[in-house]
Amino acid sequence: MLALIGAAQSATAQFGPSAVKVALVEKRPVRSTQGFSATVVPGKKAIIGSAVEGRVLELHVQEGDFVKQGQTIAQLRTGTIEIELAGAEAELALRKAELLELQNGARKDEVAEVLARLETVKARSEFARSRLRRQTALLERKAISQDDFDDAVTAASATEQQVREVEAQLRLVEEGPRKEKISQMEARVLMQQEAVNHIRDRLDKFTVRAYFDGYVTEELTEVGHWIKSGESVVEMCALDEVEIKVMVLEDYVGYLQRGQGAVVTVGAFPGREFAGSIKAIVPQADLRSRTFPVLIRAKNTITDDGPLLKAGMLAQVALPIGTPHEGVVVPKDAVVLGGPQPMVYAVVPMPAAPAGGPAAGGPAAGAAKPAAPKAAAPKTADAGKTGEPQKLTVVPIPVKLGSADGNLIEVLGEIQPGMRVVVQGNERLRPGAEIVISP
């Protein structure tokens, strides 16, 4: 160790102190965590099918394509339904024209025509009455037969009836159609409009569209295929948010609650963590394994190449288990791995070098070894008696790792709250090397 310290001090004299970043050791409540294997599943998954039967004319997507909500996926042949729609729209136009005719009422020329007929029948009625008076006088003188008189009476009565008939027609024309007639025609127009809407709705179903933003994961038909109503076209899944399905043993599921945070990692992205929270704890266990499905909702990262978390990926989830307890924690970056035991570098004052020691060119026999600190180190370097800032170095402290809590991890060993540990730059440090703390 003395040789290592001397070598480190010699290197410091040659290259200068190492710049590092440090953090304080804290004591806080922590909970034990357990890692579970899990599977990434889509936030939404659906098989998009056709609501009508027909022949596929166009398929606009392929496996792996991203589609927006409402985007066309496939187009079916619509020739027959378009003919039906054209006929229904023509019938609707006819019904609307008939309704408009009733609402507008009679034209001036129609009123004038009825008035002219009324004058005509009035003239005929006056002539018939005059003839009847003459025939009455002739019958009194017995100059005509009874049959001729009866003919004159019938003609006068018929013309009077014609006058009343034309007068009634004139009143009908002037008053316009009855409200009930207009209401009947309005109902016929509405019925035909709904018939047109029904055909348009059927026509719209010949275009298969996406119902949410997502990715096409499987094509289930081809161009030219005749599909039946309800037959599948493509399979889609949404991956902007994903669910992590993890099977938790019944011994641990009682410690979990909805809304609790969870850290998700996948082997495809070493060192990268995805933050999630427990969405649901399914209250039905797998009877063979006695595990409960726990669903964790996590926000996905979308890149130009697609989502990072893909459906079916194997994931690891760290879930809190057990009751909270007080523990000494450090940032995960402070832990140095790769040796026989994990360790952290604690910051301590550098001991003064004796005359002829390392400052003179090499380690001196009996040089003091930096001791592991037993109490909290000062947050700032103290000035020495000469007014110069006190130099700092590091000592390795072996630790055992405990529970993880987000970016912090519990450590067990000769380390106390209030110490300072190196969190950046510790991978190139050696015991006894002089350091300078970066802001």
Phi, psi and omega in degrees: 000320179299320180295321179295318180296317179297320179295320179295318179293324177295319178293324178296319179296329182277318187250351182093166181292154179275133177276128181224165171244143186234165176217157180277143171282133184239160172239125186203164177292132177229159177237147176293144178239154180228135177273137180230143172282141185215174181231136177279125177236153182294152173293325174223145178212132183207150171260118182273120181242179179261136179276350180226167176262150181171178181263135180285116176269320183219141173237112192269356185230162175229167178299133181095348180288145172265131181234148178266159178300131181089352180290143182288130178261313181213155179235128177262162179292135188234015185302311183294317181292330177292324176295317177299320180295319180297318178295318180293323178292323177295318177298322178296319178298322178296315180297320179295322179293320178295321177296318180297324179296318179292318182294327182283338179076191183284149176275167181297322181294324178294320177296318179297323179297316180293322177298319179296318177297322179297319178296323180296312182290331175295319179296319178295322180293321179294320178297319181294320179294320178297319178295322180295322179296319179295318181294329178295317179295319180293324181292324178297327178270004180056040179267346178229165179277166178295327180295319179296322179295317180298323178298319180294320178297316181297316181297319179295319179294320181296319181292326177295321177296322178297322178297313179296323180296313181292325177297320177295320178298321180296318179296320179296318180294318182290323180284335182086179182292156178291151179299325180296323178296317180296318179296320178298316181291324176298321177296320178297322178296316180296319178299317180290326177297318178293327175297319177294317179299321179298317180292320177297321178296318176298320180296321179296329180289346175285351173253114182273123184239161176281142181260354176200164176288130180182190183246141176281120182257343180199136173267131185243010177207175180222162177297134181095348181283137175271116181253148178267167179298128181090356181285147186284147178247304177217163171250135183232153173216147177259132185234013175295326168233140182238162174246136177256115182263118182234138178263117186252134178298148182296339178293334185253340189295336179291343180272352185266149178221152176297138180092349178295145178285154179211143180258127183245133174229152177230150182294337182289341181229079182299137178081355181257135181243145177241125182277135178218178177217152182289120180271318183204149172242106185291123185278024178235116184274156167285115188293338180280319183257352183055044177239150181252134176291127176241125182258126181245123179269128181226142177282128181272161176252120182259125177247179177297335179269003179114187182286146177290310178276119183248150183300133178095354179295146174276128184235162173241132183237129175262115182245141179288132177227160180080180180265152180296149175215158179284134180211158176271125185234150174226160172299147180301330181292345181282342184277126178258121180253178177103344178264189178295339180207143176300148179211166173232154176262116177265143181272128179223160174295142178280130178292148180293136179281133178291163180301136180077011182276210184301329180294337180271000175132357179183169182287138180267148177298135179080016178297142185290137176270130178298124183276149175295131183294141179256349181223175183295131177282152179295150181285338178230151180292135178275148178279142177284184182295332181277359182089355179279144177299141180290135180282150184240151175219187182229151172230140178280137177236112177296141181222162169249139184271139178246226184282144175265144179221087183068238180273358181255157178218141180284137179235144180238128180158199181277063180222139188232152176302144180098341175293161174251134179235151182279129179245346177218128184097002183283345182287343181248008183276157172231150179302135178087355180289141177286141182231162170227134186275123176284147179294000000 
